[in-house]
């Protein structure tokens, strides 16, 4: 993702900053007492080098914050009417690890057959 230098509507100068993000995802699924459980992790690293003397003040302050991870546990399934699913996600994503305009802040989500409710970290 490369910034074009003319984007003004994205948060914290994201449209004007280039990114080179790598991601690794891992998930283990198992059954516990007949209930499906999935444990997951995602790792993110932005390989772009930013300068502490950047013209963009946000980039200058956060120039070394380029790593993030998400840990998750999801219990249940959504295969038939009446099924349920509960997921918990813990995210620690530094300021420049990924483009913040595309970064989720939803850490807890409850779904029941197509309906979704979530709690967001503010």
C-alpha positions in Angstrom: 0.0 0.0 0.0 1.6 3.2 -1.1 0.5 6.7 -0.1 -0.4 9.2 -2.9 0.4 12.3 -1.0 -3.0 13.9 -1.6 -5.4 11.9 0.6 -7.0 14.0 3.3 -9.8 11.9 4.6 -8.0 9.0 6.2 -7.0 9.0 9.9 -3.6 10.3 11.0 -2.1 10.8 7.5 -2.7 7.2 6.5 -3.4 8.1 2.9 0.0 9.8 2.6 2.1 7.1 4.2 3.3 3.9 2.5 2.9 0.5 4.2 4.6 -2.8 3.5 2.8 -5.2 5.9 3.4 -8.9 6.5 0.9 -11.0 8.3 1.0 -14.5 9.7 -2.2 -16.2 10.9 -2.5 -19.5 12.9 -5.6 -21.3 14.2 -6.2 -24.5 16.1 -9.7 -26.1 16.2 -10.8 -28.7 18.7 -13.9 -30.0 20.6 -14.3 -29.6 24.4 -17.4 -31.4 25.8 -18.9 -31.6 22.3 -18.6 -27.8 21.8 -16.3 -26.5 19.0 -13.5 -24.2 20.1 -11.0 -22.3 18.0 -7.8 -20.6 19.3 -6.2 -18.2 16.9 -3.4 -15.7 16.6 -2.4 -13.1 14.0 0.9 -11.3 13.8 1.5 -8.1 11.8 4.7 -6.4 11.0 5.1 -3.2 8.9 8.5 -3.5 7.1 8.5 0.1 6.0 11.1 2.3 7.7 9.8 5.6 9.0 12.0 8.5 10.1 11.8 10.3 13.5 12.2 13.5 11.6 9.3 12.9 9.1 7.3 15.9 7.9 4.2 14.1 9.2 4.1 14.7 13.0 2.2 11.5 13.7 4.7 9.4 11.7 7.6 11.1 13.5 6.2 10.4 17.0 5.3 6.8 16.2 8.1 5.9 13.7 9.1 2.7 15.7 5.6 1.4 16.3 5.3 -1.2 13.6 4.3 -4.5 15.2 0.9 -6.0 16.2 -0.8 -9.1 17.3 -4.3 -10.5 17.9 -5.2 -13.4 20.1 -8.6 -15.0 19.8 -10.8 -17.7 21.2 -14.1 -18.6 19.5 -16.6 -21.0 21.0 -19.6 -22.5 19.3 -20.8 -22.8 15.7 -23.2 -21.3 13.2 -24.4 -24.2 11.0 -28.0 -24.6 11.9 -30.9 -22.5 13.2 -30.5 -21.9 16.9 -26.7 -22.4 16.9 -24.6 -19.8 18.7 -21.1 -18.4 18.5 -19.1 -16.4 21.0 -15.7 -14.9 20.2 -13.2 -12.9 22.2 -10.3 -11.1 20.6 -7.4 -9.4 22.3 -5.5 -7.0 20.1 -2.3 -5.1 20.6 -1.6 -3.3 17.4 0.9 -0.5 17.4 0.2 2.8 15.7 2.0 2.1 12.3 1.7 -1.7 12.2 -1.2 -1.6 9.8 -3.2 1.2 8.1 -5.5 2.4 11.0 -8.3 3.0 8.5 -8.6 -0.7 7.9 -7.8 -1.9 11.5 -10.7 -3.3 13.5 -11.4 -2.2 17.0 -14.0 -4.8 17.7 -12.7 -7.1 20.4 -15.8 -9.0 21.6 -18.5 -10.2 19.2 -21.5 -12.4 19.9 -23.4 -13.9 16.9 -26.6 -15.9 16.8 -27.7 -17.3 13.4 -26.8 -14.3 11.3 -27.3 -11.6 13.9 -24.3 -9.8 15.4 -23.7 -7.8 18.5 -20.3 -6.4 19.4 -18.5 -4.4 22.1 -15.9 -2.0 20.9 -12.8 -0.8 22.7 -12.9 3.0 22.7 
